[in-house]
Amino acid sequence: MLAIRDVVGGYEDIQVLRGVSLDVRGGEIVGLLGPNGHGKSTLLKAIAGVHPATGGSIRFMDEEIIKAPPHRIVEAGIAYIPEERHLFSDMTVLENLQLGAYSRTARPEFRRNLELVFDVFPRLKERQRQVCMTMSGGESRMVAIARGLMSGARMLLIDEPSIGLAPSMKKAVYGAILRINQDAGITVLLVEQEIDYALRLTSRIYMMKRGAVQFERPSGEASVDELKEAYF
């Protein structure tokens, strides 16, 4: 579904991505692990077109998207959920979800996607009229993921879904991601620092360090010692 080959990129004169290659098959949940500042979030931004790569190839559903603008990538079926959430905080949950369905391809499917969102996140259905600035961190994270679903995405790129959340909210968010994948068949590529959560949720992991993939493993075969050595 997603094929990345020899992707390079960075910020001004700082090279961050140094020839990244990886694959994500349809229906998978794949994790990107590794120390902070080693290119994981930059790679998600490059896939989404938010901060384009400067070289290499990114193919989605066999279509080259490395030079496509972000709105075309959304229309192709990829939704990016950043770590910072970037909600419209003075608007309601429902208004944020409506904006998630703004693209021309998502508008005809608004009702169907809203039904999916409220099925996965019943708490948001109850609080659809609530202003987002009054919500907890976990609820805000749910809104951010739900807004991505409203675009009609076939793949979600989720950056640090558990960061800053209480344990109960982490469990709820990860349960929702699993339902999105299993019940709706949506593919997920996520960046995560919580190794235990990542290994339980994903089918495969890629370890990134210094802007490149160090190794790829089925999640059930990744040893804690190997991961610690890669981190430290």
Short mmCIF file of the C-alpha atoms (twelve columns), coordinates in Angstrom:
data_MODEL
# 
_entry.id   MODEL 
# 
loop_
_atom_site.group_PDB 
_atom_site.id 
_atom_site.type_symbol 
_atom_site.label_atom_id 
_atom_site.label_alt_id 
_atom_site.label_comp_id 
_atom_site.label_asym_id 
_atom_site.label_seq_id 
_atom_site.Cartn_x 
_atom_site.Cartn_y 
_atom_site.Cartn_z 
_atom_site.pdbx_PDB_model_num 
ATOM 1   C CA . MET A 1   0.000   0.000   0.000  1 
ATOM 2   C CA . LEU A 2   2.859   2.372   0.890  1 
ATOM 3   C CA . ALA A 3   6.349   1.938   -0.560 1 
ATOM 4   C CA . ILE A 4   9.108   4.320   0.545  1 
ATOM 5   C CA . ARG A 5   12.498  4.138   -1.142 1 
ATOM 6   C CA . ASP A 6   15.689  6.067   -0.341 1 
ATOM 7   C CA . VAL A 7   13.867  9.123   1.002  1 
ATOM 8   C CA . VAL A 8   16.021  12.059  2.067  1 
ATOM 9   C CA . GLY A 9   15.038  15.415  3.515  1 
ATOM 10  C CA . GLY A 10  15.398  17.825  6.384  1 
ATOM 11  C CA . TYR A 11  15.074  21.423  7.461  1 
ATOM 12  C CA . GLU A 12  17.058  24.131  5.629  1 
ATOM 13  C CA . ASP A 13  20.694  22.950  5.838  1 
ATOM 14  C CA . ILE A 14  20.064  20.146  8.346  1 
ATOM 15  C CA . GLN A 15  19.622  16.715  6.781  1 
ATOM 16  C CA . VAL A 16  17.328  14.543  8.893  1 
ATOM 17  C CA . LEU A 17  16.224  11.695  6.628  1 
ATOM 18  C CA . ARG A 18  19.151  9.767   5.160  1 
ATOM 19  C CA . GLY A 19  17.848  7.257   2.667  1 
ATOM 20  C CA . VAL A 20  14.796  5.818   4.441  1 
ATOM 21  C CA . SER A 21  13.153  2.757   2.880  1 
ATOM 22  C CA . LEU A 22  10.158  0.846   4.257  1 
ATOM 23  C CA . ASP A 23  6.891   -0.792  3.236  1 
ATOM 24  C CA . VAL A 24  3.400   -0.884  4.742  1 
ATOM 25  C CA . ARG A 25  0.930   -3.464  3.507  1 
ATOM 26  C CA . GLY A 26  -2.796  -2.837  3.415  1 
ATOM 27  C CA . GLY A 27  -4.539  -3.720  6.687  1 
ATOM 28  C CA . GLU A 28  -1.405  -3.546  8.845  1 
ATOM 29  C CA . ILE A 29  -0.574  -1.485  11.903 1 
ATOM 30  C CA . VAL A 30  3.133   -0.690  11.611 1 
ATOM 31  C CA . GLY A 31  5.169   1.083   14.270 1 
ATOM 32  C CA . LEU A 32  8.068   3.499   13.869 1 
ATOM 33  C CA . LEU A 33  10.276  3.357   16.954 1 
ATOM 34  C CA . GLY A 34  13.488  5.078   17.882 1 
ATOM 35  C CA . PRO A 35  15.021  7.887   19.955 1 
ATOM 36  C CA . ASN A 36  13.604  11.405  19.779 1 
ATOM 37  C CA . GLY A 37  15.057  13.621  17.074 1 
ATOM 38  C CA . HIS A 38  16.036  10.820  14.696 1 
ATOM 39  C CA . GLY A 39  13.567  11.419  11.864 1 
ATOM 40  C CA . LYS A 40  10.361  9.544   12.688 1 
ATOM 41  C CA . SER A 41  8.039   12.567  12.752 1 
ATOM 42  C CA . THR A 42  9.873   14.107  9.805  1 
ATOM 43  C CA . LEU A 43  9.149   10.967  7.810  1 
ATOM 44  C CA . LEU A 44  5.411   11.163  8.570  1 
ATOM 45  C CA . LYS A 45  5.400   14.810  7.500  1 
ATOM 46  C CA . ALA A 46  7.187   13.884  4.280  1 
ATOM 47  C CA . ILE A 47  4.616   11.186  3.476  1 
ATOM 48  C CA . ALA A 48  1.775   13.644  4.162  1 
ATOM 49  C CA . GLY A 49  3.395   16.395  2.091  1 
ATOM 50  C CA . VAL A 50  3.453   18.746  5.089  1 
ATOM 51  C CA . HIS A 51  7.243   18.981  4.885  1 
ATOM 52  C CA . PRO A 52  8.144   17.412  1.531  1 
ATOM 53  C CA . ALA A 53  11.144  15.152  1.083  1 
ATOM 54  C CA . THR A 54  13.913  16.364  -1.192 1 
ATOM 55  C CA . GLY A 55  14.671  13.033  -2.836 1 
ATOM 56  C CA . GLY A 56  13.692  9.407   -3.154 1 
ATOM 57  C CA . SER A 57  10.291  7.864   -3.837 1 
ATOM 58  C CA . ILE A 58  7.026   7.634   -1.882 1 
ATOM 59  C CA . ARG A 59  4.368   5.555   -3.615 1 
ATOM 60  C CA . PHE A 60  0.833   5.130   -2.254 1 
ATOM 61  C CA . MET A 61  -1.457  2.617   -3.971 1 
ATOM 62  C CA . ASP A 62  1.186   2.482   -6.714 1 
ATOM 63  C CA . GLU A 63  1.010   6.246   -7.323 1 
ATOM 64  C CA . GLU A 64  4.023   8.502   -6.785 1 
ATOM 65  C CA . ILE A 65  3.124   11.185  -4.221 1 
ATOM 66  C CA . ILE A 66  6.501   12.596  -3.170 1 
ATOM 67  C CA . LYS A 67  5.872   15.890  -4.982 1 
ATOM 68  C CA . ALA A 68  2.094   16.015  -4.429 1 
ATOM 69  C CA . PRO A 69  0.642   18.872  -2.319 1 
ATOM 70  C CA . PRO A 70  -0.928  17.913  1.025  1 
ATOM 71  C CA . HIS A 71  -4.540  18.288  -0.130 1 
ATOM 72  C CA . ARG A 72  -3.961  15.847  -3.000 1 
ATOM 73  C CA . ILE A 73  -2.430  13.342  -0.583 1 
ATOM 74  C CA . VAL A 74  -5.499  13.633  1.658  1 
ATOM 75  C CA . GLU A 75  -7.744  13.071  -1.351 1 
ATOM 76  C CA . ALA A 76  -5.666  10.007  -2.281 1 
ATOM 77  C CA . GLY A 77  -6.515  8.491   1.102  1 
ATOM 78  C CA . ILE A 78  -3.805  9.419   3.629  1 
ATOM 79  C CA . ALA A 79  -4.594  11.386  6.807  1 
ATOM 80  C CA . TYR A 80  -1.856  12.753  9.086  1 
ATOM 81  C CA . ILE A 81  -2.576  13.191  12.804 1 
ATOM 82  C CA . PRO A 82  0.270   15.250  14.312 1 
ATOM 83  C CA . GLU A 83  1.500   14.977  17.863 1 
ATOM 84  C CA . GLU A 84  0.365   18.558  18.562 1 
ATOM 85  C CA . ARG A 85  -3.268  17.715  17.549 1 
ATOM 86  C CA . HIS A 86  -3.846  21.200  15.998 1 
ATOM 87  C CA . LEU A 87  -7.556  21.321  16.780 1 
ATOM 88  C CA . PHE A 88  -9.673  24.427  16.267 1 
ATOM 89  C CA . SER A 89  -9.954  24.878  20.016 1 
ATOM 90  C CA . ASP A 90  -12.768 27.466  20.052 1 
ATOM 91  C CA . MET A 91  -14.968 25.258  17.860 1 
ATOM 92  C CA . THR A 92  -17.058 22.259  18.866 1 
ATOM 93  C CA . VAL A 93  -16.195 18.611  18.349 1 
ATOM 94  C CA . LEU A 94  -18.717 18.355  15.523 1 
ATOM 95  C CA . GLU A 95  -17.383 21.471  13.798 1 
ATOM 96  C CA . ASN A 96  -13.849 20.020  13.899 1 
ATOM 97  C CA . LEU A 97  -15.152 16.781  12.414 1 
ATOM 98  C CA . GLN A 98  -16.971 18.695  9.671  1 
ATOM 99  C CA . LEU A 99  -13.710 20.396  8.724  1 
ATOM 100 C CA . GLY A 100 -12.062 16.981  8.524  1 
ATOM 101 C CA . ALA A 101 -14.524 16.171  5.742  1 
ATOM 102 C CA . TYR A 102 -13.792 19.340  3.770  1 
ATOM 103 C CA . SER A 103 -12.038 17.695  0.799  1 
ATOM 104 C CA . ARG A 104 -14.071 17.106  -2.357 1 
ATOM 105 C CA . THR A 105 -13.693 13.334  -2.015 1 
ATOM 106 C CA . ALA A 106 -14.836 13.280  1.635  1 
ATOM 107 C CA . ARG A 107 -17.942 15.465  1.416  1 
ATOM 108 C CA . PRO A 108 -20.205 12.862  -0.254 1 
ATOM 109 C CA . GLU A 109 -19.256 10.320  2.451  1 
ATOM 110 C CA . PHE A 110 -19.819 12.661  5.405  1 
ATOM 111 C CA . ARG A 111 -22.704 10.733  7.026  1 
ATOM 112 C CA . ARG A 112 -21.063 7.344   6.607  1 
ATOM 113 C CA . ASN A 113 -17.747 8.560   8.040  1 
ATOM 114 C CA . LEU A 114 -19.483 10.356  10.913 1 
ATOM 115 C CA . GLU A 115 -21.277 7.123   11.790 1 
ATOM 116 C CA . LEU A 116 -17.910 5.313   11.823 1 
ATOM 117 C CA . VAL A 117 -16.385 7.994   14.063 1 
ATOM 118 C CA . PHE A 118 -19.221 7.887   16.573 1 
ATOM 119 C CA . ASP A 119 -19.119 4.088   16.587 1 
ATOM 120 C CA . VAL A 120 -15.392 4.057   17.385 1 
ATOM 121 C CA . PHE A 121 -15.542 7.078   19.721 1 
ATOM 122 C CA . PRO A 122 -18.915 7.021   21.525 1 
ATOM 123 C CA . ARG A 123 -17.589 9.638   23.945 1 
ATOM 124 C CA . LEU A 124 -17.353 12.106  21.054 1 
ATOM 125 C CA . LYS A 125 -20.943 11.429  20.065 1 
ATOM 126 C CA . GLU A 126 -21.992 12.346  23.591 1 
ATOM 127 C CA . ARG A 127 -19.868 15.506  23.501 1 
ATOM 128 C CA . GLN A 128 -20.245 16.574  19.889 1 
ATOM 129 C CA . ARG A 129 -21.507 20.039  20.949 1 
ATOM 130 C CA . GLN A 130 -18.670 20.579  23.429 1 
ATOM 131 C CA . VAL A 131 -16.016 23.207  22.646 1 
ATOM 132 C CA . CYS A 132 -12.655 21.504  22.156 1 
ATOM 133 C CA . MET A 133 -10.695 23.808  24.459 1 
ATOM 134 C CA . THR A 134 -12.677 22.405  27.406 1 
ATOM 135 C CA . MET A 135 -11.732 18.769  26.700 1 
ATOM 136 C CA . SER A 136 -9.050  16.652  28.356 1 
ATOM 137 C CA . GLY A 137 -5.843  15.675  26.589 1 
ATOM 138 C CA . GLY A 138 -7.137  12.192  25.836 1 
ATOM 139 C CA . GLU A 139 -10.426 13.488  24.467 1 
ATOM 140 C CA . SER A 140 -8.554  15.994  22.301 1 
ATOM 141 C CA . ARG A 141 -6.440  13.177  20.923 1 
ATOM 142 C CA . MET A 142 -9.625  11.280  20.082 1 
ATOM 143 C CA . VAL A 143 -10.972 14.314  18.209 1 
ATOM 144 C CA . ALA A 144 -7.733  14.611  16.234 1 
ATOM 145 C CA . ILE A 145 -7.846  10.959  15.156 1 
ATOM 146 C CA . ALA A 146 -11.577 11.187  14.430 1 
ATOM 147 C CA . ARG A 147 -11.046 14.266  12.268 1 
ATOM 148 C CA . GLY A 148 -8.536  12.261  10.229 1 
ATOM 149 C CA . LEU A 149 -11.117 9.517   9.752  1 
ATOM 150 C CA . MET A 150 -13.615 12.068  8.461  1 
ATOM 151 C CA . SER A 151 -11.415 12.571  5.394  1 
ATOM 152 C CA . GLY A 152 -12.275 9.044   4.273  1 
ATOM 153 C CA . ALA A 153 -8.692  7.934   4.825  1 
ATOM 154 C CA . ARG A 154 -7.491  4.481   3.882  1 
ATOM 155 C CA . MET A 155 -4.276  5.047   5.858  1 
ATOM 156 C CA . LEU A 156 -3.675  7.013   9.065  1 
ATOM 157 C CA . LEU A 157 -0.265  8.449   9.966  1 
ATOM 158 C CA . ILE A 158 -0.419  8.951   13.742 1 
ATOM 159 C CA . ASP A 159 2.380   10.717  15.613 1 
ATOM 160 C CA . GLU A 160 2.791   9.838   19.310 1 
ATOM 161 C CA . PRO A 161 -0.830  8.890   20.107 1 
ATOM 162 C CA . SER A 162 -0.148  8.241   23.805 1 
ATOM 163 C CA . ILE A 163 2.076   11.204  24.671 1 
ATOM 164 C CA . GLY A 164 1.010   13.108  27.783 1 
ATOM 165 C CA . LEU A 165 -2.027  10.909  28.464 1 
ATOM 166 C CA . ALA A 166 -3.096  9.226   31.678 1 
ATOM 167 C CA . PRO A 167 -2.872  5.396   31.602 1 
ATOM 168 C CA . SER A 168 -6.651  4.970   31.281 1 
ATOM 169 C CA . MET A 169 -6.749  7.362   28.319 1 
ATOM 170 C CA . LYS A 170 -3.785  5.659   26.659 1 
ATOM 171 C CA . LYS A 171 -5.683  2.395   26.845 1 
ATOM 172 C CA . ALA A 172 -8.808  4.016   25.380 1 
ATOM 173 C CA . VAL A 173 -6.921  5.657   22.506 1 
ATOM 174 C CA . TYR A 174 -5.071  2.469   21.622 1 
ATOM 175 C CA . GLY A 175 -8.294  0.485   21.807 1 
ATOM 176 C CA . ALA A 176 -9.822  2.926   19.317 1 
ATOM 177 C CA . ILE A 177 -6.857  2.595   16.945 1 
ATOM 178 C CA . LEU A 178 -7.210  -1.179  17.056 1 
ATOM 179 C CA . ARG A 179 -10.929 -0.934  16.247 1 
ATOM 180 C CA . ILE A 180 -10.235 1.472   13.377 1 
ATOM 181 C CA . ASN A 181 -7.870  -1.101  11.937 1 
ATOM 182 C CA . GLN A 182 -9.808  -4.293  12.600 1 
ATOM 183 C CA . ASP A 183 -13.397 -3.115  12.101 1 
ATOM 184 C CA . ALA A 184 -12.926 -0.494  9.400  1 
ATOM 185 C CA . GLY A 185 -9.893  -2.047  7.670  1 
ATOM 186 C CA . ILE A 186 -7.877  1.171   7.836  1 
ATOM 187 C CA . THR A 187 -4.100  0.820   7.651  1 
ATOM 188 C CA . VAL A 188 -2.047  2.613   10.325 1 
ATOM 189 C CA . LEU A 189 1.552   3.812   10.456 1 
ATOM 190 C CA . LEU A 190 2.325   5.238   13.874 1 
ATOM 191 C CA . VAL A 191 5.232   6.782   15.740 1 
ATOM 192 C CA . GLU A 192 5.366   5.762   19.384 1 
ATOM 193 C CA . GLN A 193 7.782   6.080   22.300 1 
ATOM 194 C CA . GLU A 194 5.863   3.681   24.565 1 
ATOM 195 C CA . ILE A 195 7.528   0.461   23.434 1 
ATOM 196 C CA . ASP A 196 5.158   -1.872  25.302 1 
ATOM 197 C CA . TYR A 197 2.079   -0.306  23.711 1 
ATOM 198 C CA . ALA A 198 3.675   -0.296  20.280 1 
ATOM 199 C CA . LEU A 199 4.674   -3.958  20.378 1 
ATOM 200 C CA . ARG A 200 1.215   -5.049  21.539 1 
ATOM 201 C CA . LEU A 201 -0.632  -3.042  18.905 1 
ATOM 202 C CA . THR A 202 1.492   -3.431  15.785 1 
ATOM 203 C CA . SER A 203 2.216   -6.358  13.498 1 
ATOM 204 C CA . ARG A 204 5.671   -5.047  12.555 1 
ATOM 205 C CA . ILE A 205 8.065   -2.358  13.723 1 
ATOM 206 C CA . TYR A 206 10.800  -0.341  12.086 1 
ATOM 207 C CA . MET A 207 13.593  1.010   14.267 1 
ATOM 208 C CA . MET A 208 14.873  4.404   13.094 1 
ATOM 209 C CA . LYS A 209 18.093  6.015   14.224 1 
ATOM 210 C CA . ARG A 210 20.118  8.890   12.767 1 
ATOM 211 C CA . GLY A 211 17.586  9.357   10.001 1 
ATOM 212 C CA . ALA A 212 17.679  5.816   8.647  1 
ATOM 213 C CA . VAL A 213 16.036  2.453   9.295  1 
ATOM 214 C CA . GLN A 214 18.262  0.325   11.524 1 
ATOM 215 C CA . PHE A 215 16.146  -2.818  11.293 1 
ATOM 216 C CA . GLU A 216 12.629  -4.180  10.727 1 
ATOM 217 C CA . ARG A 217 11.042  -6.954  12.798 1 
ATOM 218 C CA . PRO A 218 7.693   -8.653  13.328 1 
ATOM 219 C CA . SER A 219 6.554   -7.164  16.622 1 
ATOM 220 C CA . GLY A 220 6.397   -10.567 18.300 1 
ATOM 221 C CA . GLU A 221 10.067  -11.206 17.476 1 
ATOM 222 C CA . ALA A 222 11.503  -7.873  18.659 1 
ATOM 223 C CA . SER A 223 13.493  -8.424  21.846 1 
ATOM 224 C CA . VAL A 224 13.561  -5.810  24.596 1 
ATOM 225 C CA . ASP A 225 17.371  -6.045  24.768 1 
ATOM 226 C CA . GLU A 226 17.662  -5.347  21.041 1 
ATOM 227 C CA . LEU A 227 15.372  -2.338  21.318 1 
ATOM 228 C CA . LYS A 228 17.228  -0.955  24.359 1 
ATOM 229 C CA . GLU A 229 20.533  -1.281  22.529 1 
ATOM 230 C CA . ALA A 230 19.090  0.599   19.549 1 
ATOM 231 C CA . TYR A 231 17.774  3.390   21.803 1 
ATOM 232 C CA . PHE A 232 20.748  3.837   24.079 1 
# 
